[in-house]
Amino acid sequence: MVQLIDSDIQTREVLGWKGLHLLHHPAAACSKKLRIFLNVKGIEWESHIVDIKAGANYDEWFLGINPRGLIPVLVDDGTVQIESNDILLYLENKFSDSGPSLLSTGGVSEMEKLLAHENDLHMDLRTLVFRFYFPGKSPSKPEGALEKYRDTGSGTVGGVEDKEKDVQINFWETVKNDGIPDETARKSALKFRAAFDELEMRLENNSYLLGTDLSILDIAWFIYTDRLILAGYPIARLHPRIDRWFSKLATHPDFSKEVVMPEEMMDMIAAARDEQEKAGKTLSLVAGF
Ligand SMILES: N[C@@H](CCC(=O)N[C@@H](CS)C(=O)NCC(=O)O)C(=O)O
């Protein structure tokens, strides 16, 4: 579990915040995951939108809270929690009496292992979203943004120099120079195929990924699945049980309200899909599915 310590946090005002505060963005995947959890558990919280599209996550103020410059962040009575899966486990422990229990009966360590795997695939998700939602455009940060990002904030997590920023900077520099080539997209898609094959087996005799009840793992994978379906991943054809599991969860308002996309965005993605069909460059064709 990633844990910030006092010296990592330079924006000292948050240490005095009372109650539960979520720093997030309406359209960001990991933020959606947390909001679904909070909906299901019926937990009250205060919202702080970090406009990642305008680069607000690279501002001194935000990097002073999360040295990684990523959302979501939870501030709970002055303690700062980063990393969405760690935040989910933290909240489930704190609010175990509120709403349904979302820890699996199979044990926390199995869930932690599977959540760590989900987290490892985050850059692959980003790769496929950028490649198939916005084809032809190299995702990029404005001039000078990455230098500012590199130089701002404590740069430490748990008091130790943190390497996550390098991973993020490497992603943005690579895509700026090379875009997202077919081979990169194919490798990411194959990782998801392997992950979904495993999840599909979990649903053979169970309604949910970790057994008979909804857990944090279902919430985490629900968001990835939604994102990938929109990118053109053929879930129904390759993983029919995942498709049924997803469709069932999507009927629940706690889930569905977090994945509604603005009409304009849906039109843009549909237009991208048409273009990919014509060019023979859909996710299925690029990945060889
Ligand atoms: N492992 C992190 C990933 C967080 C992450 O990558 N957040 C994205 C939004 S989904 C972000 O802050 N992106 C801002 C940027 O890259 O500029 C978590 O699970 O919290």
The ligand as an SDF file (V2000), in Angstrom:
LIG
                    3D

 20 19  0  0  0  0  0  0  0  0999 V2000
   -2.3280    4.1820  -10.2960 N   0  0  0  0  0  0  0  0  0  0  0  0
   -3.0620    5.4080  -10.2050 C   0  0  0  0  0  0  0  0  0  0  0  0
   -3.3210    5.9310  -11.6030 C   0  0  0  0  0  0  0  0  0  0  0  0
   -3.8790    7.3150  -11.5380 C   0  0  0  0  0  0  0  0  0  0  0  0
   -3.9390    7.9660  -12.9230 C   0  0  0  0  0  0  0  0  0  0  0  0
   -3.1960    7.6150  -13.8410 O   0  0  0  0  0  0  0  0  0  0  0  0
   -4.8220    8.9490  -13.0190 N   0  0  0  0  0  0  0  0  0  0  0  0
   -5.0030    9.6410  -14.2650 C   0  0  0  0  0  0  0  0  0  0  0  0
   -6.4720    9.8030  -14.5490 C   0  0  0  0  0  0  0  0  0  0  0  0
   -7.2960    8.2210  -14.7310 S   0  0  0  0  0  0  0  0  0  0  0  0
   -4.3990   11.0320  -14.1710 C   0  0  0  0  0  0  0  0  0  0  0  0
   -4.3330   11.6140  -13.1220 O   0  0  0  0  0  0  0  0  0  0  0  0
   -3.9810   11.5550  -15.3220 N   0  0  0  0  0  0  0  0  0  0  0  0
   -3.4830   12.8750  -15.4130 C   0  0  0  0  0  0  0  0  0  0  0  0
   -2.3590   13.0130  -16.3840 C   0  0  0  0  0  0  0  0  0  0  0  0
   -1.8250   12.0120  -16.8060 O   0  0  0  0  0  0  0  0  0  0  0  0
   -2.0180   14.1350  -16.7000 O   0  0  0  0  0  0  0  0  0  0  0  0
   -4.3730    5.1980   -9.4410 C   0  0  0  0  0  0  0  0  0  0  0  0
   -4.9170    4.0980   -9.5190 O   0  0  0  0  0  0  0  0  0  0  0  0
   -4.8190    6.1070   -8.7380 O   0  0  0  0  0  0  0  0  0  0  0  0
  1  2  1  0
  2  3  1  0
  2 18  1  0
  3  4  1  0
  4  5  1  0
  5  6  2  0
  5  7  1  0
  7  8  1  0
  8  9  1  0
  8 11  1  0
  9 10  1  0
 11 12  2  0
 11 13  1  0
 13 14  1  0
 14 15  1  0
 15 16  2  0
 15 17  1  0
 18 19  2  0
 18 20  1  0
M  END
$$$$
